Amino acid sequence: MREALSLAEQAGQAGEVPVGAVVVYQGQVIGRGRNAPIAGHDPSAHAEIVALREAARHLGNYRLEGCTLYVTLEPCAMCAGAMLHARLERVVFGAPDPRTGAAGSVIDLFARSELNHQTQVTGAVLAEPCGQLLRAFFRARRGNAEPVREDALRTPEAAFADLPGYPWAPHYLSDLPAAPGWRIHYLDEGPRDAPLTWLCLHGNPAWSYLYRHMIPEFLAAGHRVVAPDMPGFGKSDKPKKESQHRFGWHRQVLLDLVERLDLQRVILVVQDWGGILGLTLPMAAPDRYRGLLLMNTTLATGQEPLSPGFLAWRQWCASQPQYDIARLFLRGNPQMSPAQAQAYAAPFPDAGHRAALRAFPLRVPAAIDDEGAQEARQAQAFFQRDWQGQSLMAVGMQDPVLGEPVMRSLQQVIAGCPEPLLLAQAGHFVQEHGQQIAEAAVRHFRA
């Protein structure tokens, strides 16, 4: 793959899209290729095709049985067809191609069992340097460091100007393995080697603005705070299609973010969907997590009926798809200013930006075979039997959806979880009373 990367760099220097490929047979490179459709006035002169031609000449046979092709970008349909026709044994690619990839990103020609040959596929090998080479190439030509995907929307930055109580600089990732090309926003404050890292996950229809009362307390203790916006929310890119919002996809994006930032000594802070998704994370990497701070959330295992409050919320969302977000927050938090309430609505200027808000109420697992229910049951077993960290629970008592009854049930699942903090005046969005919760949490969790 590094040989292919070198060829891709040569293609980029020649003004071609930087893709390189090599064919290996019995441990020897027998074919090399780099993109050359522009120079050759040849639409078929993709790196893979060039490498296949050279390999076929070397073997004196257009059948390339026993050969492996390494390419820096997921093959397109044309190249995938050529590989199958050549009886290639295996293809290994670097960066995924969300627009034309024919090895799983858009279609998967290699998985079609009705074809008379099956080529093995391995992806994401040196994906980061392969992807970075492509991004740098297009950045220089488009004058746009982070172009928006065709299937995404991005809230204009002007919408976030002068938000009250939200002074922190944005950070972005655009190359997470589960979300290539999707720009994911996150806050990252405090020292990287802090004794504790607070990973703050929001729900629907909130975003990282939800944690503005808690972040200062965590930082004052000398800790690090990471607060991402899930895809579809906040400053992150927003899928145009509601179908993009699947439990498994969002969970994997969060897992990738934790891995990419290499978060350690984590206190997982969750509420609403932040918990429905986030509570399934620690079992995947228990050594990264020290504690849980839980606020008005649940594990949706599909084994128990959804609460009447949630079912009412789901029905209301379906009947009011353009509901007033600012009014929703003010209704449960009368102490908020209109400007603060309006800040929650800032990421969603029109219906096109609200696909996540329409999709998420329907994605809560309600039956045992719903997507996400199995992961929730596995997490439940993990917290009952294997959880070694500390826990703290804060409950907004005015929440009709995920209030005290739901939280008491969750408390029984978390091994060693103490009596919760009961906030008599707090509703569903408990973080609006977050300063006192954060102060208690800093005292409770010790590095």
C-alpha positions in Angstrom: 0.0 0.0 0.0 2.9 2.4 0.6 4.1 1.7 -2.9 0.6 2.6 -4.1 0.7 5.7 -2.0 4.0 6.8 -3.7 2.3 6.3 -7.1 -0.7 8.3 -5.9 1.6 11.2 -4.9 3.1 11.1 -8.4 -0.4 11.3 -9.9 -1.2 14.3 -7.8 2.0 16.1 -8.8 1.0 15.5 -12.4 -2.4 17.1 -11.8 -4.3 13.9 -11.8 -6.6 12.8 -8.9 -4.0 11.1 -6.6 -4.8 7.4 -6.7 -2.1 4.7 -7.1 -2.3 0.9 -7.4 0.0 -2.1 -7.5 -0.6 -5.7 -8.4 1.4 -8.4 -6.4 1.9 -12.0 -7.4 3.8 -14.5 -5.3 5.3 -11.7 -3.2 6.5 -9.6 -6.2 5.0 -6.4 -7.6 4.2 -7.2 -11.3 2.0 -4.2 -12.1 2.0 -0.5 -11.2 -0.4 2.2 -12.0 -1.4 5.8 -11.2 -4.3 7.8 -12.4 -3.8 9.2 -15.9 -7.2 9.9 -17.6 -6.4 13.6 -18.1 -3.0 13.1 -19.6 -4.0 10.2 -21.7 -7.4 11.5 -22.7 -8.6 8.1 -21.6 -11.6 7.7 -19.2 -10.5 4.2 -18.4 -7.0 5.1 -17.3 -7.7 4.7 -13.6 -4.8 3.5 -11.5 -6.3 0.1 -11.1 -6.8 -0.4 -14.8 -3.2 0.7 -15.6 -1.8 -1.7 -13.0 -4.0 -4.6 -14.2 -2.8 -4.1 -17.8 0.9 -4.1 -16.8 0.3 -7.2 -14.6 -1.4 -9.0 -17.4 1.5 -8.3 -19.8 3.9 -9.6 -17.2 2.1 -12.9 -16.8 1.1 -13.2 -20.5 -2.5 -13.8 -19.4 -5.5 -11.5 -18.9 -6.5 -13.8 -16.0 -4.8 -12.7 -12.9 -5.6 -15.6 -10.6 -3.6 -15.6 -7.4 -2.9 -11.9 -7.6 -3.7 -9.1 -5.1 -4.3 -5.5 -6.1 -3.5 -2.7 -3.6 -5.1 0.7 -4.3 -5.3 3.9 -2.3 -9.0 4.5 -3.0 -12.0 2.2 -3.0 -12.5 1.0 -6.6 -15.3 2.4 -8.7 -17.7 0.2 -10.6 -15.6 0.2 -13.8 -12.5 -1.0 -12.0 -14.3 -3.5 -9.8 -15.8 -5.0 -13.0 -12.3 -5.3 -14.5 -11.0 -7.0 -11.3 -13.8 -9.5 -11.4 -13.3 -10.2 -15.1 -9.5 -10.8 -14.4 -10.3 -13.3 -11.7 -8.3 -11.2 -9.3 -8.0 -13.1 -6.0 -8.0 -10.1 -3.6 -8.3 -6.3 -3.6 -7.0 -4.2 -0.7 -8.0 -0.5 -0.6 -7.2 2.5 1.5 -9.7 5.3 1.8 -13.4 4.7 1.2 -15.2 6.5 -1.6 -18.6 7.7 -0.4 -19.6 8.9 -3.9 -18.6 6.2 -6.3 -17.2 3.3 -4.2 -18.2 -0.1 -5.5 -16.8 -2.1 -2.6 -19.5 -1.2 -0.1 -19.8 2.6 0.1 -22.3 3.0 -2.7 -22.7 -0.5 -4.1 -20.8 -3.7 -3.4 -20.2 -5.5 -6.7 -17.8 -7.9 -5.0 -20.6 -9.2 -2.8 -22.8 -10.4 -5.7 -22.9 -14.1 -5.3 -24.6 -14.6 -8.7 -21.3 -13.6 -10.4 -19.1 -16.4 -11.5 -16.1 -15.2 -9.6 -15.7 -13.7 -6.1 -12.8 -11.4 -5.2 -11.9 -11.0 -1.6 -11.9 -7.4 -0.3 -10.1 -5.7 2.6 -10.7 -2.0 3.2 -9.3 0.8 5.3 -5.6 -0.1 5.1 -3.7 3.1 5.6 -7.0 4.9 5.2 -5.8 8.0 6.9 -2.8 8.9 4.7 -4.7 7.8 1.6 -7.6 10.0 2.5 -5.4 12.9 3.5 -3.6 12.9 0.1 -7.0 13.1 -1.6 -8.3 15.9 0.7 -5.2 18.0 0.2 -5.5 17.6 -3.5 -9.1 18.8 -3.7 -8.6 21.4 -1.1 -6.1 23.2 -3.2 -8.4 23.1 -6.2 -11.7 24.0 -4.7 -10.6 26.7 -2.3 -12.7 25.0 0.3 -10.9 23.1 3.0 -13.9 21.0 3.9 -16.4 20.7 1.1 -19.9 19.6 2.0 -21.1 16.2 0.8 -23.8 16.1 -1.7 -26.1 14.3 0.7 -25.5 16.7 3.6 -26.3 20.2 4.7 -24.1 22.4 6.8 -25.6 25.2 9.0 -24.0 28.5 8.1 -21.4 29.7 10.7 -23.3 33.0 11.0 -26.1 31.1 12.7 -23.8 30.5 15.7 -22.6 34.1 16.2 -22.8 35.5 19.7 -24.4 32.6 21.4 -24.8 33.4 25.1 -22.5 31.4 27.3 -20.8 29.4 24.6 -17.3 30.9 24.0 -15.4 27.8 23.1 -13.5 27.3 19.8 -14.9 24.6 17.4 -12.9 21.5 16.4 -13.8 19.3 13.5 -13.1 15.8 12.2 -14.0 14.8 8.6 -12.4 11.4 8.2 -13.8 9.2 10.9 -14.0 5.6 9.4 -17.8 5.4 9.9 -18.4 8.9 8.5 -15.9 9.7 5.7 -16.5 13.2 4.4 -19.0 14.1 7.2 -17.7 17.1 9.2 -18.2 16.2 12.9 -17.9 19.1 15.4 -16.7 18.8 18.9 -15.5 21.0 21.8 -12.2 20.0 23.3 -11.1 22.1 26.3 -8.6 21.6 29.0 -5.2 19.8 29.1 -4.8 16.6 27.1 -3.1 14.9 30.0 -5.7 15.9 32.5 -6.5 13.4 35.3 -10.0 13.1 34.0 -11.8 13.7 30.7 -15.5 14.4 30.7 -17.1 13.1 27.5 -20.4 14.9 27.3 -23.1 13.5 25.0 -26.3 15.3 24.1 -29.7 14.1 23.0 -32.5 15.3 20.7 -33.1 18.1 19.8 -30.1 19.5 21.7 -26.4 19.8 20.9 -23.2 20.6 22.8 -24.7 24.0 23.8 -26.5 21.9 26.4 -23.3 21.6 28.5 -22.4 25.3 28.8 -23.2 25.4 32.5 -21.2 22.3 33.3 -18.0 22.8 31.2 -16.6 25.7 33.3 -16.8 23.6 36.5 -15.0 20.7 34.9 -12.3 23.0 33.5 -11.9 24.7 36.9 -11.0 21.3 38.4 -8.1 21.0 35.9 -9.9 18.4 33.8 -10.5 18.0 30.0 -13.9 18.3 28.4 -14.9 16.8 25.0 -18.4 17.5 23.9 -19.3 16.3 20.3 -22.3 17.2 18.2 -23.7 14.1 16.7 -24.3 14.1 12.9 -27.5 16.0 12.2 -27.1 18.3 15.3 -25.2 21.4 16.3 -22.3 22.4 14.1 -21.9 18.9 12.6 -23.0 18.2 9.1 -26.7 17.2 8.7 -27.8 14.3 6.5 -30.5 15.2 4.1 -32.2 11.8 4.4 -33.8 10.6 7.6 -32.8 7.1 6.7 -29.2 8.0 7.4 -29.9 8.2 11.1 -29.5 4.7 12.3 -28.6 3.5 15.8 -25.6 1.6 14.5 -24.2 4.4 12.5 -24.4 7.0 15.3 -22.9 4.5 17.8 -20.0 3.8 15.5 -19.3 7.5 14.8 -19.0 7.9 18.6 -16.8 4.9 19.0 -14.6 6.2 16.2 -14.4 9.7 17.8 -13.3 8.2 21.1 -10.7 6.1 19.4 -9.4 8.9 17.1 -9.0 11.3 20.1 -7.6 8.5 22.2 -9.7 9.5 25.2 -8.5 8.1 28.5 -9.7 8.3 32.1 -13.2 9.2 30.8 -16.2 10.2 32.8 -19.1 9.5 30.4 -21.7 12.2 30.8 -25.1 11.3 29.2 -28.7 12.4 28.9 -31.5 11.5 26.6 -30.1 9.9 23.4 -26.6 10.6 24.8 -27.3 7.7 27.1 -29.3 5.6 24.7 -26.3 5.5 22.5 -23.5 6.4 24.9 -24.2 3.8 27.5 -23.3 1.2 24.9 -19.8 2.6 24.5 -17.9 1.5 27.6 -18.3 -2.2 27.0 -16.4 -1.8 23.7 -13.3 -0.3 25.5 -13.7 -0.6 29.3 -10.2 0.5 30.1 -10.9 4.0 28.8 -13.7 4.7 31.2 -13.6 5.7 34.9 -17.1 6.8 35.6 -20.7 7.5 34.6 -22.7 10.7 35.1 -26.3 9.9 34.1 -29.1 12.3 33.7 -32.6 11.5 32.5 -31.8 8.7 30.0 -32.3 5.0 29.6 -31.1 1.8 28.1 -33.6 0.9 25.4 -33.3 -2.9 25.4 -36.7 -3.6 23.7 -37.6 -5.9 26.7 -39.8 -3.3 28.5 -42.5 -1.1 26.9 -41.5 2.4 26.2 -42.9 4.8 28.9 -46.2 6.5 28.2 -44.4 9.9 28.4 -42.0 8.8 25.6 -44.9 7.5 23.5 -46.7 10.8 23.9 -43.5 12.7 22.9 -43.1 10.5 19.8 -46.7 11.1 18.7 -46.3 14.8 19.3 -43.1 15.0 17.2 -44.9 13.2 14.3 -47.8 15.6 14.5 -45.6 18.7 14.8 -42.6 18.2 12.6 -41.8 21.9 12.5 -42.2 22.4 16.3 -40.7 25.5 17.8 -37.4 24.4 19.4 -36.9 27.5 21.4 -40.4 27.3 22.8 -39.9 23.7 23.8 -36.8 24.6 25.9 -38.5 27.6 27.5 -41.5 25.5 28.4 -39.5 23.2 30.6 -36.9 25.8 31.7 -38.6 29.1 32.5 -35.4 30.5 34.0 -33.8 30.5 30.6 -33.6 33.7 28.6 -35.1 33.9 25.1 -31.6 34.2 23.6 -30.5 31.0 25.3 -33.6 29.1 24.1 -33.1 30.4 20.6 -29.5 29.2 20.7 -30.8 25.6 20.8 -32.7 26.3 17.5 -29.6 27.9 15.8 -28.5 24.7 14.0 -31.9 24.0 12.5 -32.8 27.0 10.2 -35.3 25.1 8.1 -36.9 21.7 7.5 -34.0 20.4 5.5 -31.7 20.7 8.5 -34.1 18.9 10.8 -34.0 15.3 9.4 -32.4 14.1 12.7 -35.2 15.7 14.7 -37.8 13.8 12.7 -35.9 10.6 12.7 -34.7 10.2 16.3 -38.0 9.7 18.1 -38.7 6.7 15.8 -35.2 5.2 16.3 -35.6 4.4 20.0 -35.6 0.6 20.2 -39.1 -0.6 21.2 -38.9 -4.3 20.4 -36.1 -6.9 21.0 -35.2 -7.1 17.3 -35.1 -3.3 16.7 -31.7 -1.9 15.7 -29.8 -1.0 18.9 -31.8 -3.2 21.3 -29.2 -6.0 21.3 -26.4 -3.6 22.1 -28.5 -2.1 24.9 -29.0 -5.6 26.4 -25.3 -6.3 26.1 -24.6 -3.0 27.9 -27.1 -3.8 30.6 -25.3 -7.1 31.3 -21.9 -5.3 31.2 -23.0 -2.7 33.8 -24.6 -5.4 36.0 -21.6 -7.8 36.0 -18.4 -6.1 34.8 -18.6 -2.4 35.5 -15.7 -1.3 37.8 -16.1 2.4 37.6 -17.9 5.0 39.8 -21.4 6.3 39.0 -23.5 9.3 39.8 -27.1 10.0 38.8 -29.0 13.3 38.6 -32.7 13.3 37.9 -34.8 16.2 36.7 -38.1 15.5 38.6 -40.3 17.5 36.2 -39.5 15.3 33.3 -42.6 13.3 32.1 -40.5 11.3 29.5 -37.4 10.0 31.2 -38.0 11.1 34.8 -37.6 9.4 38.2 -39.4 6.1 37.5 -37.2 5.4 34.4 -34.1 6.5 36.2 -34.8 4.3 39.2 -35.0 1.4 36.9 -31.7 2.3 35.3 -30.1 2.7 38.7 -30.8 -0.9 39.4 -28.8 -1.9 36.3 -25.6 0.1 37.1 -23.5 -1.9 39.7 -22.7 0.3 42.7 -24.8 3.3 41.6 -25.6 5.4 44.7 -28.8 7.3 45.4 -29.4 9.9 42.8 -29.4 13.6 43.1 -33.1 14.7 42.8 -33.5 18.1 41.2 -37.1 19.2 42.1 -37.3 22.1 39.6 -35.4 20.5 36.7 -37.1 19.0 33.7 -35.9 16.8 30.9 -33.0 19.0 30.0 -31.3 18.6 33.4 -28.1 20.3 32.2 -29.9 23.7 32.4 -29.3 23.2 36.2 -25.9 21.8 35.4 -23.7 24.0 37.6 -24.8 22.3 40.8 -24.6 18.9 39.1 -21.1 19.5 37.8 -20.0 20.7 41.3 -21.3 17.6 42.9 -19.7 15.4 40.1 -16.3 17.0 40.6 -16.5 16.1 44.3 -17.8 12.6 43.6 -15.3 11.5 40.9 -11.7 11.5 42.0 -8.8 11.0 39.6 
